[in-house]
């Protein structure tokens, strides 16, 4: 099959819904080979802490214009977060996705592993086969999302190794692409306190066990960046709960959706939580303050999303900017201008 045909297949052009998804998955064996060879050649032990710190010491320049972003992940990305990000970013921003249900990076990579929910989550015009998309070089940013529980992802799915594989493939397609790891959150009903886990997991799991092992796949001056959504959620929840609630957000549970029976879902976001995550993506990807952005947006299906009240929206926006500019691995620094 010629390369143009592979690219058309990766976009699902000219194929029936069933066959093109199946055939698109078969691309993995071809496209993964070169990236696997690149990974094996580049992979070394994780860099020393001082080398990692040096790689993130200087803020990156802001993108010169609108981005085309590829999102790889699962239901903590979903359809609505990328759609809200597009509305926040404005004209010119484009995106594509490959999603599943609770999918580790390993399952997206290994064609022998079935991706639960693949057909359901990718039955729309924003789907593109992830390997074909990244090798095409069409994207300025790639956002990789690991499954949670993050401890299980590390223990059973070699998170750092597969983040490195995906990063190497993305660099093959576009050496200048910016690569991001989306830090998410544990379950609200975790046996360890939710805020304590958010405080501790960033360094002990996301950075030490997912990010650091993947860094040798890239040049020292082009590290994998982090979208610290978990840290934003912790800071925002503390501010809201310390205040006794702000507008229509009483506490952490207000960011998570309810099941059909009315029970609170302990891991999946509702529209309010999705808006906060989209603001975080916007600030990190574009190096722009989200303060003053609209807070009434649409879901991916075009219906109006539930919106935070104006005071809560302002607090969300200010919290996002404070957290991301205070975290060097976001690619921003304290001197970043709004």
C-alpha positions in Angstrom: 0.0 0.0 0.0 1.4 3.4 -1.0 2.1 6.1 1.6 -0.7 8.3 0.4 -3.1 5.4 0.8 -1.8 4.8 4.3 -2.5 8.4 5.2 -6.0 8.2 3.7 -6.6 5.0 5.6 -5.4 6.7 8.8 -8.0 9.4 8.3 -10.8 6.9 7.4 -11.2 8.3 3.9 -12.9 6.3 1.3 -13.6 3.3 3.5 -16.7 1.9 5.2 -16.9 2.4 9.0 -16.1 -1.2 9.9 -13.4 -2.1 7.4 -11.4 1.2 7.7 -11.2 0.8 11.5 -10.0 -2.7 11.2 -7.6 -1.9 8.4 -6.3 1.2 10.2 -5.3 -1.0 13.1 -3.2 -3.1 10.8 -1.1 -0.1 10.1 0.4 -0.4 13.5 2.7 -3.3 12.5 4.2 -1.2 9.7 4.4 2.2 11.4 5.6 0.8 14.7 8.6 -1.0 13.3 10.6 2.2 12.6 9.6 3.8 15.9 10.5 0.6 17.8 14.0 0.6 16.2 14.4 4.3 17.0 13.4 3.6 20.6 15.8 0.7 21.0 18.6 2.8 19.6 17.9 5.9 21.8 16.7 4.2 25.0 19.1 4.5 27.9 18.7 4.7 31.6 16.7 7.7 32.9 18.7 10.8 33.0 20.2 12.1 36.2 18.0 14.5 38.2 20.3 17.5 37.4 20.0 16.7 33.7 16.3 16.6 33.9 16.1 19.9 35.8 18.4 21.5 33.2 16.1 20.3 30.4 13.2 22.2 31.9 15.1 25.2 33.2 14.2 27.7 30.4 10.6 28.3 29.4 9.8 27.5 25.8 8.7 30.2 23.3 5.0 30.3 22.8 3.6 28.8 19.6 3.7 31.2 16.6 0.1 30.6 15.7 -2.8 28.1 15.9 -2.0 24.5 16.6 -3.1 21.2 15.2 -3.2 18.8 18.2 -3.4 15.1 18.4 -5.0 13.6 21.5 -4.3 10.0 22.4 -6.1 8.5 25.4 -9.4 7.4 26.9 -12.5 8.8 28.7 -10.5 11.3 30.7 -9.9 13.0 27.4 -13.3 12.1 25.8 -14.9 14.1 23.0 -15.8 17.2 24.9 -12.3 18.3 26.3 -10.7 18.7 22.8 -13.9 20.4 21.6 -13.8 22.9 24.4 -10.1 23.5 23.9 -10.8 24.3 20.3 -13.4 26.9 21.3 -11.0 28.4 23.8 -8.2 28.6 21.3 -10.3 30.1 18.5 -10.0 30.1 14.7 -7.3 27.9 13.2 -7.0 25.4 16.1 -7.6 21.8 14.8 -7.5 18.5 16.5 -7.8 14.7 16.0 -8.1 11.9 18.5 -7.7 8.2 19.1 -9.6 7.1 22.2 -10.7 4.0 24.1 -12.1 3.1 27.6 -9.5 3.1 30.3 -6.8 2.5 27.7 -3.1 2.4 28.5 -0.5 3.7 26.1 0.7 0.2 25.7 -2.7 -1.0 24.3 -2.8 1.9 21.8 0.7 0.9 20.6 0.4 -2.9 20.5 -1.9 -4.1 17.8 -2.4 -7.5 19.5 -4.1 -5.8 22.4 -7.8 -5.1 22.0 -8.8 -1.5 22.9 -12.1 -1.6 24.9 -14.6 0.9 23.5 -12.6 1.6 20.4 -15.5 1.5 17.9 -17.7 3.6 20.2 -15.2 6.3 21.1 -13.9 6.8 17.6 -17.1 6.8 15.7 -16.9 10.4 14.6 -15.0 12.6 12.1 -12.3 13.6 14.6 -10.9 10.1 14.8 -7.6 9.4 13.0 -5.4 6.3 13.4 -2.7 7.5 15.9 0.3 6.0 14.3 -0.6 7.2 10.8 -1.4 10.6 12.2 1.9 11.1 14.1 4.1 9.7 11.3 2.4 12.1 8.9 4.0 15.1 10.5 0.8 17.1 10.4 0.7 18.1 14.1 2.4 20.7 16.1 1.5 19.1 19.5 0.8 15.6 20.7 -0.9 15.0 24.0 -0.5 11.5 25.5 -2.8 10.3 28.2 -2.0 7.2 30.4 -4.6 5.1 32.0 -5.5 5.4 35.7 -5.0 3.9 38.2 -1.5 5.2 37.4 0.1 2.7 39.8 -1.4 -0.1 37.8 -0.3 1.5 34.5 3.3 1.7 35.7 3.3 -1.8 37.2 1.6 -3.7 34.4 1.8 -1.6 31.3 5.3 -0.1 31.2 4.1 3.4 31.1 7.5 5.1 30.7 8.6 2.7 27.9 5.4 3.3 25.9 5.4 7.0 26.4 8.9 6.9 25.0 7.8 4.8 22.0 5.0 7.2 21.2 7.3 10.2 21.6 9.9 8.7 19.3 7.2 8.1 16.6 5.9 11.6 16.9 9.4 13.0 16.5 9.9 10.9 13.4 6.9 12.6 11.8 7.8 16.1 12.9 11.1 16.7 14.7 9.7 20.0 16.1 6.5 18.6 17.5 5.8 19.4 21.2 5.0 16.3 23.2 2.9 16.5 26.4 1.9 14.0 29.1 -1.5 14.8 30.5 -1.4 14.4 34.3 -4.8 13.2 35.4 -6.2 12.3 38.9 -7.0 9.3 41.1 -10.5 8.2 42.0 -12.4 10.3 44.6 -13.0 7.2 46.6 -9.4 6.1 46.7 -8.3 4.6 50.1 -5.6 7.4 50.3 -6.9 10.9 50.6 -7.6 12.4 47.2 -5.8 15.6 47.7 -2.8 13.9 49.4 -2.5 11.6 46.4 -2.6 14.6 44.0 0.2 16.2 46.0 2.4 13.1 46.1 1.7 11.3 42.8 3.1 14.0 40.6 6.7 13.4 41.8 6.5 9.8 42.8 4.6 8.4 39.8 4.0 10.8 36.9 7.5 12.3 36.9 9.7 9.5 38.3 8.0 6.5 36.8 6.3 7.7 33.6 8.1 10.8 32.4 11.8 10.2 33.4 12.1 6.7 31.7 10.7 8.2 28.5 13.0 11.2 28.3 16.0 9.5 26.7 13.8 9.0 23.6 14.1 12.8 22.9 16.9 15.3 22.6 17.8 17.1 25.9 16.6 20.4 24.5 13.2 19.0 23.6 11.8 17.2 26.7 8.4 15.8 27.1 6.2 18.5 28.7 3.4 18.0 31.3 -0.1 19.3 31.3 -0.6 19.3 35.1 -4.4 19.0 35.3 -4.2 17.0 38.6 -2.3 19.9 40.2 -4.8 22.4 38.9 -7.7 20.3 40.3 -6.0 20.1 43.7 -5.4 23.8 43.9 -8.9 24.7 42.7 -10.6 22.3 45.0 -8.7 23.6 48.0 -9.7 27.2 47.2 -13.3 26.2 46.7 -13.6 24.1 49.8 -11.7 26.6 52.0 -14.3 29.2 50.8 -17.2 27.0 51.6 -18.1 26.8 47.9 -18.1 29.2 45.0 -21.1 29.8 42.8 -22.4 26.4 41.7 -19.4 24.5 42.9 -19.5 23.4 46.5 -16.5 21.1 46.4 -14.6 18.4 44.6 -17.7 16.2 43.8 -19.2 19.1 41.8 -16.5 18.5 39.1 -17.5 14.9 38.5 -20.5 13.6 36.7 -23.4 11.4 38.0 -24.3 8.0 36.8 -27.8 7.2 35.4 -28.9 6.2 38.8 -27.8 9.5 40.3 -24.6 8.1 42.0 -21.5 10.3 41.8 -18.9 8.9 39.3 -15.6 9.0 41.2 -13.3 9.4 38.2 -15.1 10.9 35.1 -15.6 14.6 34.8 -18.8 16.5 34.1 -19.0 19.7 32.1 -17.5 21.8 34.9 -14.5 19.5 35.4 -14.0 19.2 31.7 -14.0 23.0 31.4 -11.2 23.2 34.0 -9.2 20.5 32.2 -9.6 22.3 28.9 -8.5 25.6 30.4 -5.3 23.8 31.6 -4.6 22.4 28.2 -5.1 25.8 26.6 -2.7 27.6 29.0 0.0 25.0 28.6 -0.3 24.5 24.8 -0.6 28.2 24.0 1.4 29.9 26.8 -1.5 32.3 27.3 -3.4 33.2 30.4 -7.0 31.8 30.3 -8.3 34.7 32.5 -11.2 36.3 30.7 -11.9 33.5 28.3 -15.6 32.5 27.8 -17.0 30.1 30.3 -20.2 29.1 28.4 -19.1 26.6 25.8 -20.6 23.8 23.7 -20.1 20.1 24.0 -18.7 18.2 21.0 -22.2 17.4 19.9 -23.1 21.0 19.7 -25.3 21.2 22.8 -24.6 23.8 25.5 -22.4 22.6 28.3 -23.2 23.2 31.9 -21.2 26.3 32.8 -19.6 27.4 36.1 -20.8 30.6 37.6 -18.8 33.7 36.7 -17.0 33.8 40.0 -16.1 30.1 39.8 -15.0 30.5 36.2 -12.7 33.3 37.2 -11.3 31.3 40.0 -10.7 28.4 37.6 -8.9 30.6 35.1 -6.7 32.3 37.7 -5.9 29.0 39.4 -4.8 27.4 36.1 -2.5 30.2 35.2 -0.9 30.3 38.7 -0.3 26.5 38.7 1.1 26.1 35.1 3.4 29.1 35.3 4.8 27.8 38.6 5.6 24.4 37.2 8.7 24.3 35.0 7.8 21.0 33.3 4.8 22.7 31.7 7.2 24.5 29.4 6.1 27.9 31.0 7.9 29.9 33.6 7.1 32.4 36.2 8.0 35.2 33.8 5.6 34.0 31.1 3.4 36.8 29.9 -0.3 36.5 29.7 
